Amino acid sequence: MSRQGGMVYARVTPEEWDLIRERMREAGMTNTSAYIRKMALNGYVINVDLGDVKEVLRLLRINSNNLNQYAKRANETGSIYEADIKDLQKGHQEILARMGEILERLSSI
């Protein structure tokens, strides 16, 4: 590796170059310089799939909409239904379970 005027040059084999490109793709990066700089400064890149978090947000929105509908009905009729409360509790438990799974996976990174 040599340094010239703020630039760093490194020689890699074709196999190493293929591996670097593959790791870049896995990290979701397309800029080689940015990837190599990130790796040199931090030593690793973590690529997190946020699909599960988006699903939890979707469930949270559904639960919130249901809560708003039940509150509106309670204000209009002066009563609340046990089935509605159980539905909210079930949705809430599902959200908590999914968040627990996400946090467990994140803690292993």
C-alpha positions in Angstrom: 0.0 0.0 0.0 1.3 3.4 -0.9 0.2 6.9 -0.1 0.5 9.8 -2.6 -0.9 13.3 -1.9 -3.8 12.2 0.3 -4.6 9.2 -1.9 -4.1 5.6 -0.8 -3.4 2.8 -3.3 -3.6 -0.8 -2.5 -2.9 -3.9 -4.7 -5.4 -6.7 -4.6 -5.7 -10.0 -6.4 -8.6 -10.5 -8.8 -10.1 -12.9 -6.2 -9.8 -10.2 -3.4 -11.4 -7.7 -5.7 -14.3 -10.0 -6.4 -14.7 -10.5 -2.6 -14.6 -6.7 -2.0 -17.3 -6.2 -4.7 -19.4 -8.9 -3.2 -19.1 -7.5 0.3 -20.0 -4.1 -1.0 -23.2 -5.5 -2.6 -24.1 -7.3 0.7 -23.7 -3.9 2.5 -25.9 -2.2 -0.1 -23.1 0.1 -1.2 -22.2 1.0 -4.8 -19.3 3.5 -4.3 -16.1 1.6 -4.0 -14.2 4.5 -2.4 -16.8 5.1 0.2 -17.0 1.4 1.0 -13.2 1.1 1.4 -13.0 4.3 3.4 -15.8 3.1 5.7 -14.1 -0.2 6.2 -10.7 1.4 6.8 -12.1 3.8 9.4 -14.7 1.7 11.2 -13.6 -1.9 10.4 -17.1 -3.1 9.5 -20.4 -2.1 7.9 -23.7 -3.4 9.2 -26.5 -3.7 6.8 -29.8 -4.0 8.6 -33.0 -5.3 7.0 -35.8 -3.1 8.3 -38.6 -5.2 6.8 -39.6 -6.4 10.3 -39.6 -2.9 11.7 -41.8 -1.7 8.8 -44.2 -4.6 9.6 -44.3 -3.6 13.3 -45.1 0.0 12.2 -47.9 -1.4 10.0 -49.4 -3.4 12.9 -49.0 -0.3 15.2 -51.0 1.8 12.7 -53.7 -0.8 12.5 -53.9 -1.0 16.3 -54.0 2.8 16.6 -56.7 3.1 14.0 -58.8 0.5 15.8 -58.3 2.3 19.1 -59.5 5.5 17.5 -62.6 3.8 16.1 -63.4 2.2 19.5 -62.9 5.5 21.3 -65.2 7.3 18.8 -67.8 4.6 19.2 -67.5 4.8 23.0 -68.0 8.5 22.9 -71.1 8.2 20.6 -72.8 5.3 22.5 -71.4 5.8 26.0 -70.2 2.1 26.1 -67.3 0.0 25.1 -67.4 -3.6 24.0 -65.3 -6.3 25.7 -64.5 -7.9 22.2 -63.0 -4.5 21.1 -60.7 -4.4 24.2 -59.7 -8.0 23.6 -58.9 -7.2 20.0 -56.7 -4.3 21.0 -55.0 -6.4 23.6 -54.3 -9.1 21.0 -52.9 -6.6 18.6 -50.7 -5.0 21.3 -49.3 -8.4 22.3 -48.4 -9.2 18.7 -46.6 -5.9 18.4 -44.7 -6.5 21.6 -43.7 -10.0 20.5 -42.4 -8.8 17.2 -40.5 -6.0 18.8 -38.9 -8.5 21.2 -37.8 -10.7 18.3 -36.3 -7.7 16.5 -34.5 -6.5 19.6 -33.2 -10.1 20.2 -31.7 -10.2 16.7 -30.2 -6.8 17.0 -28.5 -7.6 20.3 -26.6 -10.4 18.5 -25.0 -8.0 16.0 
